[in-house]
Amino acid sequence: MALRPAWKGYLKLSLVTCAVELSNATTQSGKISFRTINRTTGNRVKRQYIDGASGKPVDEDSQVKGYEIQDDEFLLIEEEEIEAVQIESSHTMELEGFVDKSEIKQVYLDTPYYLSPADKVSEEAFAVIREALAAKKMAGLARIVLYRRERPVLVEPFGKGMLVTTLRYQNTVRKPDEIFDDLKGVKLDEDMVELAAGIVDKKKAKFDPAKFEDHYETALIELVRSKKAGKKVQKAKPETKPSNVVNLFDALRKSLAEDAGKSDGASEDKPGPRKKSDGADKKNGEKAKPKSSSKSKSA
């Protein structure tokens, strides 16, 4: 069965227009799901709207949206009235400006969608716009009404089609200072930073989403299989919390050594971080101690 588009309309670049379809780029169809069941009867439970004052069920025909204008006083808005609200971005995605995607902070990127031509007639104009963006290595900024909300979007070439990513409005993104303002500056030991960088080097890899595994989903599937087979489900053991790092310098050195030992062809790996001649390697083989205990302890 063909996927139902999330949005249908027109892509516009100046006087060039083509019909397009927006499709969800992600899916949750493969995820395990549960129904709510009446434990006593074994029947499915249905959701029902209840009148807040009388406690009686409200049938579908009596349900209407309301906008609260003051405490417990609502302005009723009918579905057809909402449907009648149409603005240009309800049906047209006009490319209003162009940016380098790297200029956009990741926190503003929201949901990805695939954009494709809606018919054969639109394929040529669609391809011209896509290739123009690719040639300039730019992404277009536009607006569309999606799920009854106007959303700013980023439009960029993506294989034979294009990728549209909805963007968050500035007033919906919390300022980082709200979270990070209490963090105090820490004077770091260069050797410790270099050791940590060495661990990053050892674990360097190419991005491959095929290697991602949802371990929680796997555990849920195993739970279902065990219950179906009549096996008793074992209670999870309390998780052992990692112990606090007493000596950060030693922990970094041991981590780097362990990662080097696990690597195949360790002799071909890049050399570890340089060691200063301030006692990091003593002739008697004794491990170097950090310059100051205040720099090497972590709560």
BAFI-3210 file (N, C-alpha, C; in Angstrom, 3 decimals, decimal comma, padded with zeros to 6 digits):
// residues 299
n [1|2|3|4|5|6|7|8|9|10|11|12|13|14|15|16|17|18|19|20|21|22|23|24|25|26|27|28|29|30|31|32|33|34|35|36|37|38|39|40|41|42|43|44|45|46|47|48|49|50|51|52|53|54|55|56|57|58|59|60|61|62|63|64|65|66|67|68|69|70|71|72|73|74|75|76|77|78|79|80|81|82|83|84|85|86|87|88|89|90|91|92|93|94|95|96|97|98|99|100|101|102|103|104|105|106|107|108|109|110|111|112|113|114|115|116|117|118|119|120|121|122|123|124|125|126|127|128|129|130|131|132|133|134|135|136|137|138|139|140|141|142|143|144|145|146|147|148|149|150|151|152|153|154|155|156|157|158|159|160|161|162|163|164|165|166|167|168|169|170|171|172|173|174|175|176|177|178|179|180|181|182|183|184|185|186|187|188|189|190|191|192|193|194|195|196|197|198|199|200|201|202|203|204|205|206|207|208|209|210|211|212|213|214|215|216|217|218|219|220|221|222|223|224|225|226|227|228|229|230|231|232|233|234|235|236|237|238|239|240|241|242|243|244|245|246|247|248|249|250|251|252|253|254|255|256|257|258|259|260|261|262|263|264|265|266|267|268|269|270|271|272|273|274|275|276|277|278|279|280|281|282|283|284|285|286|287|288|289|290|291|292|293|294|295|296|297|298|299]
n.u [000,842|000,578|002,342|000,702|000,775|002,156|001,711|000,513|001,180|002,621|005,909|007,856|010,012|010,846|009,390|009,051|007,239|006,199|004,294|004,253|004,933|004,955|006,500|006,638|009,796|010,609|009,651|007,532|006,508|007,662|008,056|007,495|004,256|001,724|-001,568|-004,165|-005,688|-008,571|-008,029|-009,654|-011,682|-010,311|-010,738|-010,336|-009,664|-011,481|-010,956|-012,587|-014,364|-015,206|-017,700|-016,650|-018,053|-020,571|-019,776|-020,636|-020,463|-019,408|-020,758|-019,479|-020,557|-021,180|-018,834|-016,574|-014,112|-012,628|-011,695|-010,157|-011,246|-011,461|-011,348|-012,760|-014,505|-015,354|-014,665|-016,326|-015,088|-015,676|-014,984|-015,122|-014,690|-012,054|-010,901|-011,389|-009,500|-007,028|-003,852|-001,158|001,014|-000,306|-000,674|001,472|004,944|007,171|010,387|012,154|014,600|018,150|020,548|023,642|023,652|025,230|025,297|023,110|022,136|022,092|020,084|017,879|016,906|014,284|012,008|012,478|011,497|010,646|010,779|009,110|008,373|004,957|003,756|004,270|004,552|005,668|008,258|010,555|010,871|011,132|013,552|015,317|015,304|016,297|018,896|020,008|020,214|022,022|024,266|025,033|025,474|023,679|020,861|017,331|015,074|011,805|008,204|005,553|002,186|001,600|000,005|-001,835|-000,341|001,805|004,993|008,455|010,741|013,521|014,935|016,612|018,864|018,604|019,703|017,817|015,682|014,424|015,191|013,237|013,307|011,678|011,799|012,512|010,887|012,448|011,532|010,740|012,898|014,973|017,239|020,709|022,110|020,339|020,618|023,360|024,510|025,214|027,461|030,808|033,965|036,650|039,965|042,008|044,210|046,606|047,710|045,779|043,592|044,727|045,094|042,397|041,666|043,181|041,801|039,448|040,503|041,238|038,764|037,631|035,351|033,395|030,247|027,527|024,385|023,264|024,449|023,296|021,473|018,414|018,358|016,529|014,095|014,619|014,775|012,118|010,791|011,845|010,740|007,998|008,120|008,971|006,808|004,805|005,671|005,175|006,998|008,497|008,889|011,849|012,693|014,242|017,630|018,907|020,465|023,950|025,655|028,135|031,342|032,681|035,146|038,286|040,931|041,409|043,360|044,763|042,615|042,065|044,465|044,433|042,103|042,827|044,895|043,488|041,728|043,574|044,573|042,377|042,094|042,424|045,430|047,096|049,629|049,733|048,288|047,716|050,217|050,021|049,046|051,461|054,065|054,984|058,193|058,144|058,200|056,301|056,906|058,791|062,141|062,179|059,818|057,557|054,200|053,152|052,043|049,251|049,672|048,374|046,180|043,670|043,097|042,785|040,769|037,416|034,035]
n.v [-001,190|002,200|004,913|007,408|010,803|013,305|015,895|017,831|019,905|022,817|023,459|026,314|028,387|031,507|032,317|029,739|026,813|023,724|020,737|018,968|016,336|015,614|013,324|011,165|010,694|008,952|006,028|004,253|001,808|-000,705|-001,060|-002,587|-002,793|-002,119|-002,955|-001,511|-003,413|-004,814|-006,173|-007,952|-008,946|-009,386|-008,005|-005,417|-002,019|000,934|004,359|007,215|010,284|012,248|014,222|016,995|018,039|016,705|014,066|012,264|010,246|011,712|011,944|011,606|013,508|015,617|016,693|019,378|021,789|024,126|027,434|028,832|031,723|033,008|032,015|028,873|029,621|029,309|029,802|028,468|026,593|025,477|022,521|022,884|025,584|025,834|024,405|026,180|028,106|029,313|029,954|031,235|029,450|027,143|025,650|026,149|025,900|028,119|028,978|031,138|032,155|031,435|029,340|028,253|025,063|024,339|026,565|026,536|025,894|022,734|022,381|023,637|022,063|019,900|017,729|015,271|015,039|013,486|014,918|014,918|014,946|015,425|014,522|013,476|015,696|017,586|016,756|017,693|020,471|020,197|018,746|020,630|022,661|021,207|020,508|023,035|023,921|022,006|022,592|025,067|024,378|024,884|025,370|025,714|028,056|027,925|028,001|026,029|024,919|022,499|019,828|021,589|023,750|026,454|025,984|026,723|025,622|023,676|023,125|020,821|019,229|015,705|012,854|011,455|012,958|015,411|016,676|017,688|019,513|020,234|023,215|024,557|027,230|030,215|031,104|028,758|027,340|026,680|028,839|028,169|029,159|029,024|026,482|025,947|028,023|027,875|026,357|026,243|027,600|025,379|024,709|022,885|020,048|019,752|017,311|015,435|016,108|015,485|012,746|011,925|012,739|010,936|008,561|009,096|009,121|006,406|005,197|006,105|006,133|005,337|006,790|004,675|003,838|001,313|-000,191|000,493|-000,614|-001,292|-001,935|-001,976|-002,425|-004,995|-006,363|-006,095|-007,627|-010,135|-010,430|-010,707|-013,098|-014,896|-014,794|-015,758|-018,338|-019,339|-019,035|-017,984|-014,644|-013,109|-010,877|-007,748|-007,217|-004,954|-002,098|-001,754|000,961|002,971|003,320|006,205|008,217|008,241|008,938|010,782|011,065|008,580|006,922|007,721|006,997|004,200|003,575|004,290|002,463|000,016|000,246|000,299|-002,262|-003,751|-003,143|-004,256|-005,077|-003,367|-002,330|-000,858|001,283|004,786|006,669|007,136|009,898|012,541|012,530|014,487|015,611|015,780|013,943|012,117|009,588|007,714|006,503|004,242|003,020|003,747|004,900|008,032|010,783|013,005|016,570|018,131|017,408|018,510|018,749|016,211|014,867|013,773|014,207]
n.w [000,000|-000,881|000,629|002,524|001,784|003,979|003,513|000,795|-001,975|-003,438|-004,608|-004,723|-006,538|-007,036|-010,037|-010,788|-010,396|-008,941|-008,474|-005,421|-003,009|000,442|002,488|005,348|006,796|008,686|010,606|012,889|012,729|013,012|015,687|018,878|020,350|022,821|024,016|026,041|028,496|030,071|033,090|034,447|032,641|030,306|028,008|025,484|026,395|025,928|025,120|026,481|026,405|029,180|030,756|032,568|034,770|035,159|034,963|033,119|030,098|026,959|023,816|020,423|018,614|020,235|021,012|020,900|019,974|022,219|023,118|025,842|027,263|029,639|033,134|033,115|031,096|027,789|024,319|021,672|018,976|015,780|013,790|010,997|010,852|011,590|009,501|007,471|007,742|005,892|004,617|002,586|002,894|003,438|001,196|-000,443|-000,689|-000,525|-001,562|000,195|000,931|001,164|002,723|004,239|005,438|007,609|009,160|010,735|013,959|015,610|017,503|016,543|014,517|013,626|012,656|010,096|006,620|003,469|000,265|-002,798|-006,379|-007,321|-009,623|-013,078|-014,741|-013,097|-012,582|-014,010|-013,354|-010,611|-010,459|-011,530|-009,570|-007,414|-008,338|-008,657|-006,022|-005,128|-006,694|-005,706|-003,148|-001,084|001,154|001,109|002,645|003,886|004,430|005,765|006,303|008,526|009,982|011,137|012,011|011,305|010,060|010,018|007,511|006,294|003,181|001,207|-001,202|-001,722|-002,626|-005,248|-004,658|-002,392|000,887|003,548|006,450|009,375|011,310|014,548|016,259|017,461|019,970|021,126|021,828|024,463|026,107|026,228|028,416|030,523|031,465|031,571|032,958|035,647|035,668|036,546|035,547|034,880|035,633|033,671|033,514|031,061|030,255|031,033|029,432|026,980|027,219|027,315|024,756|023,344|023,832|022,450|019,878|019,590|019,522|017,244|014,548|011,575|010,778|011,024|010,762|010,656|012,554|014,914|017,681|019,222|022,325|024,413|023,128|022,159|024,596|025,446|023,508|024,121|026,631|025,956|024,478|026,463|028,277|026,618|026,260|028,700|030,689|033,786|034,505|035,288|037,892|037,431|038,302|040,737|039,396|039,231|040,360|038,781|040,229|041,881|040,303|041,606|041,094|038,469|036,482|036,505|035,835|033,215|031,927|032,274|030,859|028,250|027,833|027,990|025,813|023,753|023,939|023,169|020,539|017,170|015,551|017,017|016,962|014,699|015,215|015,849|017,602|021,188|023,366|023,770|026,233|028,895|030,111|032,896|034,886|034,168|033,238|035,073|035,730|037,350|036,776|038,157|038,409|037,161|039,117|039,363|039,008|040,911|043,588|043,566|040,895|040,016|041,207|041,272|042,034]
ca.u [000,000|001,381|002,321|-000,127|001,610|001,849|001,325|000,566|001,072|003,509|007,224|007,983|011,258|010,520|008,230|009,026|006,393|005,916|003,500|005,115|004,359|005,829|006,279|007,400|011,087|010,813|008,479|007,524|005,683|008,328|008,217|006,514|003,249|000,840|-002,936|-004,629|-006,654|-009,249|-007,415|-010,696|-012,394|-009,415|-011,177|-009,671|-010,247|-011,655|-010,880|-013,869|-014,383|-016,187|-018,022|-015,927|-018,943|-021,577|-019,156|-021,266|-019,742|-019,807|-020,681|-018,620|-021,246|-021,259|-017,487|-016,178|-012,930|-012,933|-010,566|-010,482|-011,073|-011,208|-011,517|-013,936|-015,373|-014,716|-015,196|-016,402|-014,582|-016,091|-013,965|-015,175|-014,120|-010,600|-010,562|-011,515|-008,319|-006,064|-002,882|-000,380|001,842|-001,155|-000,580|002,666|006,222|007,976|011,769|012,260|015,997|019,046|021,590|024,516|023,039|026,128|025,062|021,943|022,457|021,326|018,943|016,729|016,434|013,224|011,588|012,788|010,508|011,111|009,998|009,199|007,378|003,656|003,324|005,295|004,710|006,461|009,583|011,651|011,049|011,624|014,964|016,075|015,457|017,191|020,270|020,475|020,620|023,222|025,382|025,435|025,671|022,830|019,547|016,316|014,199|010,414|007,215|004,375|001,235|001,642|-000,728|-002,506|000,620|002,778|006,325|009,571|011,379|014,768|014,801|017,940|018,933|018,789|019,607|016,960|014,624|014,885|014,896|012,652|013,408|010,984|012,661|011,857|010,908|013,410|010,923|010,478|014,197|015,489|018,595|021,653|022,521|019,412|021,088|024,812|025,008|025,767|028,724|031,972|035,142|037,577|041,314|042,302|045,574|046,736|047,972|044,531|042,819|045,379|044,777|041,005|041,671|043,733|040,714|038,583|041,219|041,188|037,392|037,140|034,647|032,524|028,839|026,807|023,150|022,931|025,035|022,514|020,535|017,545|018,450|015,304|013,098|014,985|014,400|010,660|010,430|012,213|009,721|006,789|008,385|009,021|005,442|004,053|006,130|004,794|008,140|008,404|009,751|012,724|012,781|015,553|018,506|019,228|021,634|025,124|026,109|029,584|032,011|033,247|036,551|039,099|042,077|041,013|044,532|044,985|041,480|042,254|045,577|043,989|041,130|043,576|045,623|042,519|041,258|044,675|044,663|041,225|042,181|043,135|046,571|047,396|050,934|049,574|047,512|048,457|050,813|049,220|049,410|052,833|054,265|055,933|059,351|058,073|057,994|055,199|057,468|060,023|063,027|061,872|058,537|056,454|053,212|053,183|050,891|048,863|050,385|047,637|045,054|042,429|042,833|042,642|039,646|036,085|033,012]
ca.v [000,000|003,413|005,779|008,594|011,986|014,120|017,215|017,962|021,304|023,262|024,008|027,497|029,153|032,668|032,043|028,300|026,094|022,323|020,019|018,089|015,589|015,487|012,020|010,942|010,044|007,951|005,195|003,505|000,625|-001,933|-001,089|-003,370|-001,935|-002,798|-002,454|-001,493|-004,498|-004,993|-007,338|-008,890|-009,587|-009,677|-007,231|-004,140|-000,848|002,062|005,692|007,899|011,611|012,363|015,595|017,314|018,370|015,663|012,739|011,407|010,165|012,679|011,298|012,304|014,650|016,700|017,169|020,530|022,464|025,374|028,286|029,426|033,177|033,297|030,788|028,034|030,184|028,914|030,174|027,227|026,673|024,283|021,934|023,502|026,919|025,649|023,995|027,339|028,960|028,989|030,990|030,809|028,277|025,947|024,855|026,488|025,954|029,039|029,137|032,579|032,513|030,284|029,374|027,097|024,300|024,298|027,756|026,309|025,090|021,489|022,451|024,159|021,044|019,125|016,448|015,152|014,516|013,372|015,709|014,339|015,516|014,766|013,957|013,467|017,056|018,375|016,169|018,502|021,670|019,715|018,395|021,869|023,304|020,349|020,608|024,396|023,923|021,171|023,294|026,159|023,793|025,674|024,836|026,753|028,289|028,099|027,802|025,261|024,582|021,047|019,450|022,789|024,700|026,882|025,614|027,030|024,377|023,726|022,260|020,558|018,069|014,428|011,802|011,810|013,839|016,455|016,466|018,847|019,382|021,310|023,942|025,081|028,682|030,651|031,198|027,422|026,737|027,254|029,392|027,288|029,756|028,582|025,193|025,914|029,227|027,550|025,632|027,090|027,277|024,453|024,730|021,483|019,601|019,457|015,875|014,688|016,368|014,763|011,329|011,753|012,848|009,673|007,568|009,449|008,664|004,943|004,756|006,787|005,217|005,968|006,712|003,594|003,604|-000,121|-000,786|000,855|-001,651|-000,867|-003,007|-002,011|-003,097|-006,417|-006,892|-006,199|-008,780|-011,322|-010,528|-011,250|-014,509|-015,658|-014,884|-016,628|-019,716|-019,745|-018,939|-016,955|-013,505|-012,764|-009,448|-007,171|-006,961|-003,526|-001,712|-001,348|002,284|003,078|003,948|007,513|008,235|008,837|009,555|010,949|010,858|007,133|006,328|008,011|006,187|002,797|003,484|004,342|001,194|-001,050|000,407|-000,076|-003,725|-004,331|-002,826|-005,187|-004,427|-002,223|-001,765|000,056|002,430|006,025|006,722|007,782|011,287|012,755|012,592|015,517|015,123|016,286|012,823|011,263|008,237|007,671|005,405|003,043|002,449|004,187|005,695|009,458|011,283|014,322|017,674|018,627|016,541|019,206|018,564|014,800|014,254|014,075|013,664]
ca.w [000,000|-000,990|001,805|002,385|002,027|005,156|002,993|-000,665|-002,365|-004,507|-004,298|-005,565|-006,586|-007,863|-010,887|-011,094|-009,439|-009,280|-007,475|-004,614|-001,884|001,606|003,118|006,573|006,566|009,734|010,892|014,155|012,470|013,433|017,133|019,631|020,966|023,762|024,179|027,424|028,625|031,359|033,722|034,902|031,533|029,187|026,850|025,260|027,047|025,011|025,718|026,384|027,003|030,254|031,131|033,791|035,882|035,409|035,008|032,120|028,815|025,936|022,500|019,474|018,012|021,218|021,304|020,108|020,519|022,908|023,502|027,140|027,249|031,053|033,917|032,847|030,058|026,541|023,019|020,904|017,602|015,031|012,914|009,669|010,973|011,576|008,143|006,590|007,913|004,843|004,273|001,417|003,196|003,573|-000,032|-001,215|000,017|-001,326|-001,116|000,425|001,160|001,080|003,749|004,406|006,529|008,761|009,966|011,587|015,146|015,620|018,403|015,788|013,578|014,271|012,072|008,664|005,675|002,089|-000,688|-004,146|-007,298|-007,176|-010,905|-014,134|-015,263|-012,138|-012,363|-014,566|-012,532|-009,320|-010,634|-011,744|-008,256|-006,607|-008,834|-008,395|-004,613|-005,020|-007,325|-004,817|-001,808|-000,209|001,520|001,036|003,790|003,472|005,488|005,360|007,363|008,691|011,189|011,643|012,547|010,306|010,509|009,128|007,080|005,538|002,005|000,652|-002,091|-001,023|-003,640|-006,373|-004,179|-001,476|002,298|004,225|007,906|010,080|012,238|015,754|016,422|018,469|021,296|021,673|022,185|025,704|026,013|026,931|029,691|031,561|031,960|031,776|033,620|036,966|035,531|036,788|034,747|035,524|035,074|033,370|033,267|029,630|030,071|031,165|028,215|025,895|027,413|026,891|023,294|022,844|023,876|021,321|018,676|019,526|019,263|016,055|013,636|010,590|011,160|010,357|011,528|010,668|013,755|016,091|018,122|020,314|023,312|025,212|022,284|022,175|025,907|025,471|022,673|024,901|027,683|025,338|024,147|027,711|028,796|025,704|026,491|030,058|031,604|034,811|034,199|036,399|038,213|037,113|039,441|040,882|038,614|039,996|039,949|038,618|041,363|041,597|039,917|042,665|040,444|037,068|035,633|036,390|035,123|031,797|031,431|032,207|029,766|026,994|027,723|027,712|024,438|022,871|023,979|022,468|019,113|016,300|014,929|017,875|016,616|013,576|015,655|016,042|018,927|022,211|023,600|024,181|027,672|029,253|030,853|034,255|035,799|033,741|033,155|035,862|035,359|038,133|036,324|038,997|037,698|037,481|039,847|038,864|039,642|042,092|043,885|043,219|039,464|039,668|041,897|040,739|042,935]
c.u [000,881|001,245|001,456|000,737|001,178|001,353|001,428|000,382|002,045|004,822|007,449|009,345|011,041|009,281|008,105|008,253|006,194|005,143|004,388|004,313|005,408|005,492|007,133|008,687|011,363|009,525|008,651|006,793|006,324|008,480|007,121|005,536|002,339|-000,536|-003,235|-005,801|-007,288|-008,732|-008,452|-011,328|-011,480|-009,787|-010,365|-010,410|-010,324|-011,550|-012,213|-013,767|-015,524|-016,424|-017,413|-016,813|-019,907|-020,980|-019,738|-020,454|-020,299|-019,662|-019,937|-019,260|-021,301|-019,886|-017,107|-014,959|-013,332|-011,662|-010,952|-010,186|-010,941|-011,543|-012,859|-014,956|-014,684|-015,452|-015,164|-015,974|-014,914|-014,969|-013,947|-014,620|-012,597|-010,136|-010,568|-010,319|-007,260|-005,149|-002,012|000,412|001,022|-000,981|000,672|003,890|007,155|009,373|012,073|013,699|016,837|020,211|022,495|023,983|023,909|025,948|023,917|022,334|021,527|020,074|017,699|016,170|015,434|012,985|011,891|011,636|011,165|010,179|010,203|008,158|006,079|003,177|004,453|005,589|005,661|007,913|010,728|011,925|011,613|013,127|015,835|016,332|016,436|018,642|020,848|020,959|021,921|024,444|025,925|025,731|024,913|021,537|018,551|015,504|012,794|009,512|006,089|003,469|001,147|001,008|-001,260|-001,580|001,541|004,173|007,379|010,258|012,663|014,653|016,182|017,920|019,194|018,593|018,783|015,844|015,198|014,473|014,373|012,721|012,676|011,942|011,851|011,939|011,854|012,801|010,547|011,763|014,739|016,919|019,559|022,106|021,607|019,902|022,560|025,362|025,670|027,088|029,894|033,135|036,106|038,937|041,772|043,790|045,666|046,954|046,684|043,647|043,392|045,130|043,341|040,893|042,229|042,687|039,749|039,192|041,090|039,804|036,787|036,510|033,837|031,073|028,138|025,554|022,743|023,465|024,268|021,549|019,743|017,491|017,189|014,188|013,349|014,568|012,885|010,176|010,721|011,219|008,447|006,967|008,372|007,624|004,604|004,406|005,812|005,925|007,919|009,398|010,545|012,736|014,187|016,352|018,791|020,519|022,763|025,618|027,626|030,186|032,589|034,716|037,341|040,272|041,809|042,164|044,779|043,864|041,615|043,360|045,174|043,004|041,834|044,315|044,684|042,026|042,328|044,799|043,553|041,307|042,926|044,268|046,986|048,708|050,831|048,790|048,388|049,067|049,923|049,686|050,830|052,922|055,327|057,058|059,366|057,743|056,871|055,644|058,792|060,826|062,677|060,513|057,363|055,507|053,299|051,917|050,521|049,527|049,680|046,426|043,730|042,073|042,492|041,473|038,335|035,045|032,176]
c.v [001,245|004,260|007,005|009,821|012,727|015,499|017,185|019,431|021,613|023,792|025,153|028,155|030,293|032,354|030,572|027,571|024,657|021,672|019,018|017,379|015,467|014,177|011,886|010,204|008,957|007,175|004,494|002,175|-000,674|-002,074|-001,924|-002,418|-002,774|-002,149|-002,386|-002,460|-004,469|-006,284|-008,403|-009,661|-010,010|-008,911|-005,947|-003,025|000,280|003,379|006,412|009,270|011,678|013,837|015,895|017,594|017,228|014,276|011,774|011,387|011,181|012,022|012,193|013,556|015,850|017,274|018,305|021,176|023,781|026,120|029,018|030,927|033,741|032,022|030,117|028,677|030,003|029,461|028,920|027,456|025,375|023,811|022,612|024,920|026,864|025,285|025,181|028,281|028,510|030,196|030,432|029,536|027,023|025,036|025,149|026,602|026,820|029,200|030,630|033,057|031,255|030,443|028,154|026,335|024,291|025,512|027,553|025,404|023,886|021,553|022,965|023,136|020,126|017,781|016,393|014,558|014,401|014,182|015,142|015,003|014,717|014,124|014,087|014,881|017,870|017,907|017,059|019,736|021,296|019,428|019,633|022,575|022,520|020,531|022,007|024,518|023,137|021,894|024,393|025,677|024,593|024,925|025,991|026,847|028,573|027,923|026,940|025,064|023,063|020,696|020,692|023,743|025,141|026,633|026,106|025,719|024,670|022,712|022,076|019,335|016,802|013,300|012,266|012,764|014,964|016,093|017,768|018,590|020,548|021,913|024,432|026,605|029,051|030,680|029,844|026,715|027,443|027,734|028,496|027,841|029,341|027,298|025,267|027,064|028,932|026,796|026,590|026,660|026,399|024,540|023,286|021,249|019,184|017,975|015,063|014,887|015,570|013,266|011,050|011,819|011,575|008,574|007,815|008,948|007,158|004,444|005,427|005,780|006,022|005,767|005,636|003,279|002,135|-000,809|-000,433|-000,277|-001,123|-001,998|-003,106|-002,710|-004,608|-007,067|-007,048|-007,406|-010,083|-011,538|-011,169|-012,736|-015,385|-015,854|-015,843|-018,090|-020,198|-019,686|-017,815|-015,845|-013,120|-011,256|-008,951|-006,936|-005,464|-003,194|-001,244|-000,001|002,293|003,790|005,293|007,393|008,959|009,584|009,617|010,653|009,370|006,455|006,536|007,143|004,729|002,601|003,443|003,031|000,048|-000,973|000,009|-001,588|-004,397|-004,131|-003,908|-004,446|-003,204|-001,553|-000,760|001,304|003,656|006,024|007,477|009,209|011,418|012,820|013,629|014,928|015,671|015,170|011,923|009,826|008,231|006,438|004,131|002,452|002,879|005,068|007,144|009,846|012,654|015,421|018,135|017,758|017,188|019,034|017,141|014,137|014,696|013,445|012,641]
c.w [000,000|000,266|001,530|002,686|003,285|004,735|001,472|-001,015|-003,478|-003,930|-005,271|-005,406|-007,565|-008,705|-011,272|-010,003|-009,898|-008,130|-006,740|-003,530|-000,788|002,299|004,369|006,257|007,594|009,968|012,236|013,986|012,957|014,931|017,795|020,301|021,859|023,753|025,672|027,539|030,017|031,980|034,085|033,753|030,388|027,928|026,710|025,986|026,027|025,775|025,492|027,048|028,018|030,569|032,499|034,984|036,210|035,548|033,996|030,824|027,815|024,570|021,525|018,892|018,954|021,564|020,358|020,766|021,162|023,276|024,790|027,121|028,668|031,823|033,634|031,902|028,718|025,324|022,154|019,460|016,875|014,101|011,545|009,696|010,965|010,170|007,181|006,708|006,904|004,613|003,147|001,695|003,469|002,363|-000,861|-000,313|-000,831|-000,736|-001,031|000,614|001,191|002,049|003,619|005,611|007,785|009,674|010,965|012,756|015,211|016,471|017,692|014,798|014,270|013,569|010,577|007,856|004,300|001,194|-002,082|-005,048|-007,227|-008,466|-011,929|-014,642|-014,377|-012,004|-012,857|-013,703|-011,161|-009,394|-010,817|-010,411|-007,397|-007,037|-008,625|-006,948|-004,423|-005,570|-006,420|-003,395|-000,752|000,105|001,526|002,313|003,276|004,685|004,935|006,576|007,413|010,027|011,923|012,394|011,415|010,866|009,517|008,756|006,304|004,414|001,375|-000,263|-001,288|-002,029|-004,824|-005,970|-003,350|-000,059|002,873|005,725|008,545|011,109|013,430|015,769|017,562|019,868|021,896|022,100|023,423|025,499|026,805|028,276|030,841|032,223|032,379|032,615|034,967|036,885|035,682|035,897|035,536|034,841|034,908|033,162|031,798|029,369|030,135|029,931|027,048|025,999|026,953|025,371|022,660|022,821|022,712|020,020|018,500|019,130|018,025|015,091|012,633|011,019|010,336|011,162|011,580|011,924|015,029|016,430|019,300|021,332|024,166|024,438|022,267|023,487|026,031|024,674|023,425|026,040|027,143|025,027|025,398|028,281|027,944|025,921|027,903|031,063|032,608|034,493|035,440|036,623|037,934|038,389|039,522|040,150|039,518|039,475|039,812|039,832|040,939|041,235|041,014|042,059|038,946|036,126|035,413|035,612|033,623|031,208|031,284|031,053|028,416|026,764|027,372|026,271|023,433|022,802|023,217|020,962|018,361|015,611|015,700|017,512|015,488|013,970|015,791|017,433|019,883|022,411|024,101|025,695|027,966|030,091|032,272|035,239|035,388|033,612|033,896|035,500|036,114|037,793|037,155|038,197|038,125|038,209|039,289|039,663|040,906|042,320|043,521|041,759|039,129|040,361|041,278|041,638|042,230]
res [m|a|l|r|p|a|w|k|g|y|l|k|l|s|l|v|t|c|a|v|e|l|s|n|a|t|t|q|s|g|k|i|s|f|r|t|i|n|r|t|t|g|n|r|v|k|r|q|y|i|d|g|a|s|g|k|p|v|d|e|d|s|q|v|k|g|y|e|i|q|d|d|e|f|l|l|i|e|e|e|e|i|e|a|v|q|i|e|s|s|h|t|m|e|l|e|g|f|v|d|k|s|e|i|k|q|v|y|l|d|t|p|y|y|l|s|p|a|d|k|v|s|e|e|a|f|a|v|i|r|e|a|l|a|a|k|k|m|a|g|l|a|r|i|v|l|y|r|r|e|r|p|v|l|v|e|p|f|g|k|g|m|l|v|t|t|l|r|y|q|n|t|v|r|k|p|d|e|i|f|d|d|l|k|g|v|k|l|d|e|d|m|v|e|l|a|a|g|i|v|d|k|k|k|a|k|f|d|p|a|k|f|e|d|h|y|e|t|a|l|i|e|l|v|r|s|k|k|a|g|k|k|v|q|k|a|k|p|e|t|k|p|s|n|v|v|n|l|f|d|a|l|r|k|s|l|a|e|d|a|g|k|s|d|g|a|s|e|d|k|p|g|p|r|k|k|s|d|g|a|d|k|k|n|g|e|k|a|k|p|k|s|s|s|k|s|k|s|a]
***
